[in-house]
Amino acid sequence: MEILVIGLLGMLAVAGASALSERVGVAAPLLLVVVGLVVSQLPGVPVVEVDPEWVLAGIVPPLLFSSAVSMPTMNFRREFGAISGLSVLLVVASTAVIGVVLAAVVPGLGLAAGFALGAILSPTDAVATGIVKRVGVSARVTTVLDGESMLNDATALVVLRAAIAATAASVSIGGVLGDFALAVAVAVAVGLAVGWVGLRVRARVSAARVGTVISYALPFAASLPAEALGGSGLVAAVVAGLLTGQGAIRHLSPQDRLSDRQNWRTMETLLEGAIFLIMGLQLPTVLGDLHADGGSVGQGVALAALALVLTLVVRAAYTAPLLALQRRLSRRKTSERSELQLTDQALDSGVISYRGRSRDIEPENVDRFRSRLRRRMADIDYLLAEPLGAREGAVIVWAGMRGAVTLAAAQTLPEDAPQRSLLVVVAFLVAAASLLFQGSTLAWVVHRVKPAGPDPEAAAAERDELQSRMRAVAIEVLKRHPTQPWAAEFLERSAEKAGTPDPTAMSDLRLEMIRAQRESLVAARAEGRFDAAALSAALETLDAEQINIEMRAG
């Protein structure tokens, strides 16, 4: 009964913080950390101890899966170079710098334990980076931050396992690299398999509520087997989520897609809130363990401040050359864009001409090659339209907050680890301080540095172009039914009508139009011709309209 009461109070706290955050302009996770700290000091409140495996295996996989499902794979693919660098190289660099510095300033800590703490503090958090989405930065910045937080956990946990093993025996760099390659390879294979099977199973299930249950099971169906096979369960959940999000439009019904969006948003709110509430509740317990071991809270605070500064310095030192490289590559792509456009024009004659080389192409392959060509041009246009400069880099650095994985990973340290209670306290304080300090000042930083944000005029132009494309598809469908009086009337005034026909009339014909429009938008997505957010909004509108028509008919 006590567990049920605690669970009920926790859910009410999450709901209250979410509602209050909209009024006071403070992110709900930050409020929940403070609530947890205050509640933990009340008389009669029991000591809160949460098995870290519940966080790593029970909360983080569905959160990462949900983030991956909602992330446009087109943008993820375009930013994969930056994301992979931040997820691997930056984690290794942060681990090394933090490990060396803390081993030097803490007597008796040792390099292995220092590296373990560095690995614990190195990954950013998918929950924490959600705060950045509320301050109006560009889609490129949010894609990079989301992608980094989804993938860097695997690197950090592999390095952490190696560092823990090094406290008892020697560990080779080759062995660590081999473990990392195996963890990623197994995770990708399992994630792809689970995502593929999940889509096809759900395509055969007609009830949306049953499909939602299957959807809830997918992150665990990916993470648990991957961990059992020596892979990263978190990466497996991400891969399964990316594949599910990409394939949902082809394999799932509009009812399933709508149900997934609504239910996963609710689940995200609960799981995110639980993590931050637990953080606040556990911090006094962690400090008590340090005091019981004869440690100094003041030392823990000082080391946490030093570690937090190191994470920011290393992140800035890595991000600056990374973005400079990205800008240099973007400049080179300007000339490549012109060559690709000439190649596209030459395709009408059945000849491929690129970089001084020409060859004939079979007529049946022209459309497929042109689609790939235009996708490449769209990728270049995307990179040139929203370059990542110093202002965007400042936001990427400041938004690198620590969270759930840092807390859970710290508590997996073995009991005989050197100065374990001190390391756990430092990890908790760094996570809490980064969330409270960086999270609460992120909007101010964005206001001061003024990074590129969403362009309302460009967004409006894209919406108009999408509407024109959808009207053209609708007219093509209506032309196939010239004997229908309603269709003939619409065709006569199609030039003046800025929209699509009334969905309440001729429902079968309207459904046919919706299916054709959806196929056109999916084809446009494959070529990368439109902004991912605009495409998603248009597809969601079609889903809602189809559901409305089917409900009226049924």
Secondary structure as the mmCIF struct_conf table of DSSP 4:
data_model
#
loop_
_struct_conf.conf_type_id
_struct_conf.id
_struct_conf.beg_label_comp_id
_struct_conf.beg_label_asym_id
_struct_conf.beg_label_seq_id
_struct_conf.end_label_comp_id
_struct_conf.end_label_asym_id
_struct_conf.end_label_seq_id
HELX_RH_AL_P HELX_RH_AL_P1 GLU A 2 VAL A 24
TURN_TY1_P TURN_TY1_P1 GLY A 25 GLY A 25
HELX_RH_AL_P HELX_RH_AL_P2 ALA A 28 SER A 40
TURN_TY1_P TURN_TY1_P2 GLN A 41 GLN A 41
BEND BEND1 LEU A 42 LEU A 42
TURN_TY1_P TURN_TY1_P3 PRO A 43 GLY A 44
HELX_LH_PP_P HELX_LH_PP_P1 VAL A 45 VAL A 48
HELX_RH_AL_P HELX_RH_AL_P3 PRO A 52 GLU A 53
HELX_RH_PI_P HELX_RH_PI_P1 TRP A 54 ILE A 59
HELX_RH_AL_P HELX_RH_AL_P4 VAL A 60 SER A 70
BEND BEND2 MET A 71 MET A 71
HELX_RH_AL_P HELX_RH_AL_P5 THR A 73 ARG A 78
TURN_TY1_P TURN_TY1_P4 GLU A 79 GLU A 79
HELX_RH_AL_P HELX_RH_AL_P6 PHE A 80 SER A 84
HELX_RH_PI_P HELX_RH_PI_P2 GLY A 85 LEU A 89
HELX_RH_AL_P HELX_RH_AL_P7 LEU A 90 VAL A 105
BEND BEND3 VAL A 106 VAL A 106
TURN_TY1_P TURN_TY1_P5 PRO A 107 GLY A 108
HELX_RH_AL_P HELX_RH_AL_P8 LEU A 111 LEU A 121
BEND BEND4 SER A 122 SER A 122
HELX_RH_AL_P HELX_RH_AL_P9 ALA A 126 THR A 129
HELX_RH_3T_P HELX_RH_3T_P1 GLY A 130 VAL A 135
TURN_TY1_P TURN_TY1_P6 GLY A 136 GLY A 136
HELX_RH_AL_P HELX_RH_AL_P10 ALA A 139 ALA A 166
TURN_TY1_P TURN_TY1_P7 THR A 167 ALA A 168
BEND BEND5 ALA A 169 ALA A 169
HELX_RH_AL_P HELX_RH_AL_P11 ILE A 173 ALA A 203
TURN_TY1_P TURN_TY1_P8 ARG A 204 ARG A 204
HELX_RH_AL_P HELX_RH_AL_P12 ALA A 208 ALA A 228
TURN_TY1_P TURN_TY1_P9 LEU A 229 GLY A 230
BEND BEND6 GLY A 231 GLY A 231
HELX_RH_AL_P HELX_RH_AL_P13 GLY A 233 HIS A 251
BEND BEND7 LEU A 252 LEU A 252
HELX_RH_AL_P HELX_RH_AL_P14 PRO A 254 ALA A 292
TURN_TY1_P TURN_TY1_P10 ASP A 293 GLY A 294
HELX_RH_AL_P HELX_RH_AL_P15 VAL A 297 ALA A 346
HELX_RH_3T_P HELX_RH_3T_P2 LEU A 347 SER A 349
TURN_TY1_P TURN_TY1_P11 GLY A 350 GLY A 350
STRN STRN1 VAL A 351 TYR A 354
TURN_TY1_P TURN_TY1_P12 ARG A 355 GLY A 356
STRN STRN2 ARG A 357 ASP A 360
HELX_RH_3T_P HELX_RH_3T_P3 PRO A 363 ASN A 365
HELX_RH_AL_P HELX_RH_AL_P16 VAL A 366 ALA A 385
BEND BEND8 GLU A 386 GLU A 386
HELX_RH_AL_P HELX_RH_AL_P17 ALA A 390 TRP A 398
TURN_TY1_P TURN_TY1_P13 ALA A 399 ALA A 399
HELX_RH_AL_P HELX_RH_AL_P18 ALA A 404 GLN A 411
TURN_TY1_P TURN_TY1_P14 THR A 412 THR A 412
BEND BEND9 LEU A 413 LEU A 413
TURN_TY1_P TURN_TY1_P15 GLU A 415 ASP A 416
BEND BEND10 ALA A 417 ALA A 417
TURN_TY1_P TURN_TY1_P16 PRO A 418 GLN A 419
HELX_RH_AL_P HELX_RH_AL_P19 ARG A 420 ALA A 433
HELX_RH_PI_P HELX_RH_PI_P3 SER A 434 GLN A 438
HELX_RH_AL_P HELX_RH_AL_P20 GLY A 439 VAL A 449
HELX_RH_AL_P HELX_RH_AL_P21 PRO A 456 LYS A 479
TURN_TY1_P TURN_TY1_P17 ARG A 480 ARG A 480
TURN_TY1_P TURN_TY1_P18 PRO A 482 THR A 483
HELX_RH_AL_P HELX_RH_AL_P22 PRO A 485 GLU A 492
TURN_TY1_P TURN_TY1_P19 ARG A 493 GLU A 496
BEND BEND11 GLY A 499 GLY A 499
TURN_TY1_P TURN_TY1_P20 PRO A 503 THR A 504
BEND BEND12 ALA A 505 MET A 506
HELX_RH_AL_P HELX_RH_AL_P23 SER A 507 GLU A 527
TURN_TY1_P TURN_TY1_P21 GLY A 528 GLY A 528
BEND BEND13 PHE A 530 PHE A 530
HELX_RH_AL_P HELX_RH_AL_P24 ALA A 532 ALA A 553
#
